[in-house]
Amino acid sequence: MMATANGVDTQPVLCGVWVLENILGTPPPEPPQNVPALTPDIRGATTPREMLAAHMADQACAGCHSRIDPIGLMLENFDPVGNWREIWPKVDIPIDSTGILPDGTSINVIIDFKIWLVDNIDLLSQCLSEKLMIYATGRVPNYRERHEIAQLVRQNHQKG
């Protein structure tokens, strides 16, 4: 949480991107070059969820943010240093960490994500294996190496 927070507030978009990149191994594409900085009309929005909903109204952004935001918002019960919280700071509104994952799975609490992650463990296994290879070799695996890693992950999964 500290890696994606700014020291004062959580940043669900950065958190969601971090999870996609470093846990699931499914990073979103880079934002298009012609998209300006995030400046949606957030008048009246009091929570990060409401601010992101205003941003999601822009179809140019919604495609990627429909993958990013539910994961980032699911972790909003954790403050910038990882302590559990039930309400949004400054506004005394209960945190709504529900969402729908890209595959359509509904997440109501963080435990739902943990269950989904165990059911889809190969995503984590592939990502972790690639990250370990990058660390060991000091470079990104090439296509053939990624294929070999995927084969090892499958074999490991089959062996339980």
C-alpha positions in Angstrom: 0.0 0.0 0.0 2.8 2.4 0.8 4.3 1.9 -2.7 1.1 3.2 -4.4 0.0 5.8 -1.8 1.2 9.4 -1.8 1.9 9.4 2.0 -1.4 10.9 2.9 -4.0 9.3 0.7 -4.4 6.0 -1.1 -4.5 6.1 -4.9 -6.7 3.3 -6.1 -5.7 3.7 -9.7 -2.0 3.3 -9.0 -2.8 0.4 -6.6 -4.9 -1.4 -9.2 -2.2 -1.0 -11.8 0.4 -2.3 -9.4 -1.7 -5.4 -8.6 -2.3 -6.0 -12.4 1.4 -5.7 -13.1 3.0 -7.4 -10.1 0.5 -10.0 -8.9 -1.6 -10.9 -11.9 0.9 -10.2 -14.6 -1.7 -8.6 -16.8 -0.7 -4.9 -17.0 -3.0 -2.5 -18.6 -1.8 -0.8 -21.8 -0.1 2.6 -21.5 -2.6 5.5 -21.7 -3.0 6.9 -25.1 -0.8 9.9 -25.8 -3.7 12.1 -26.7 -5.4 11.6 -23.3 -4.9 14.7 -21.1 -4.2 14.5 -17.4 -7.1 13.3 -15.3 -9.4 16.3 -14.9 -12.9 14.9 -14.7 -15.8 17.0 -13.3 -15.8 15.7 -9.8 -17.9 18.4 -8.2 -20.0 16.8 -5.5 -17.8 13.6 -5.4 -16.7 12.9 -1.8 -15.1 9.5 -2.1 -12.4 8.0 -4.4 -15.1 5.7 -5.8 -17.3 8.7 -6.8 -14.3 10.5 -8.3 -13.4 7.4 -10.4 -17.1 7.0 -11.4 -17.0 10.5 -12.8 -13.8 9.6 -14.7 -15.3 6.4 -16.0 -18.0 8.4 -17.8 -15.3 9.2 -20.4 -15.4 6.2 -22.9 -11.8 6.8 -23.9 -10.7 5.9 -20.3 -13.4 3.4 -19.3 -11.9 0.5 -21.2 -8.8 0.3 -19.1 -10.2 1.7 -16.0 -12.9 -1.0 -15.9 -10.0 -3.4 -15.3 -7.9 -1.1 -13.0 -10.4 0.6 -10.7 -12.3 -2.4 -9.2 -9.0 -3.9 -8.0 -7.7 -0.6 -6.6 -11.1 0.1 -4.9 -11.2 -3.4 -3.4 -8.1 -2.5 -1.4 -9.4 0.8 -0.1 -10.1 -0.6 3.3 -6.4 -0.4 3.8 -5.0 3.0 4.5 -1.7 4.4 3.0 0.4 2.3 5.4 -1.8 -0.9 5.3 -3.9 -0.4 8.5 -7.5 -1.5 8.2 -10.2 1.2 8.1 -14.0 1.1 7.6 -14.7 4.7 6.6 -13.3 7.1 4.1 -11.2 9.7 6.0 -12.4 13.3 6.1 -16.0 12.4 5.0 -17.1 9.7 7.5 -18.7 7.6 4.8 -18.4 3.8 4.9 -15.9 2.4 2.4 -17.5 0.5 -0.5 -14.8 -1.9 -1.7 -17.1 -4.0 -3.9 -16.4 -4.4 -7.6 -16.4 -6.7 -10.6 -13.2 -8.2 -11.9 -12.4 -8.2 -15.6 -13.7 -11.8 -15.9 -17.1 -10.8 -14.4 -16.4 -12.1 -10.9 -18.1 -10.0 -8.2 -15.9 -9.0 -5.3 -17.7 -8.0 -2.1 -14.8 -8.2 0.4 -11.0 -8.7 0.1 -11.6 -12.4 1.0 -13.5 -12.8 -2.3 -10.4 -11.6 -4.2 -8.2 -14.1 -2.2 -10.5 -16.9 -3.2 -10.5 -15.8 -6.8 -6.7 -15.6 -6.8 -6.4 -19.2 -5.5 -8.9 -20.3 -8.1 -6.7 -18.5 -10.7 -3.3 -19.3 -9.2 -1.6 -19.8 -12.5 -1.8 -16.0 -13.1 0.1 -15.4 -9.9 2.5 -18.3 -10.6 3.3 -17.1 -14.1 3.8 -13.5 -12.9 6.0 -14.5 -9.9 8.1 -16.8 -12.1 8.7 -14.1 -14.6 9.6 -11.6 -11.9 12.1 -14.1 -10.4 13.6 -14.6 -13.8 14.0 -10.9 -14.3 15.6 -10.6 -10.9 18.0 -13.5 -11.6 19.0 -12.5 -15.1 18.7 -8.7 -14.9 16.5 -8.6 -18.1 13.0 -9.3 -19.3 12.4 -12.8 -20.5 12.1 -13.2 -24.3 9.1 -15.0 -26.0 10.7 -18.4 -25.8 11.6 -18.0 -22.1 8.1 -16.9 -21.3 6.8 -20.0 -23.1 9.2 -22.2 -21.0 8.1 -20.5 -17.8 4.4 -21.1 -18.7 5.2 -24.7 -19.3 6.9 -25.0 -15.9 4.0 -23.3 -14.2 1.5 -25.8 -15.9 3.7 -28.8 -14.8 4.0 -27.5 -11.3 0.2 -26.9 -11.1 -0.4 -30.5 -12.4 1.8 -31.8 -9.6 -0.1 -29.9 -7.1 
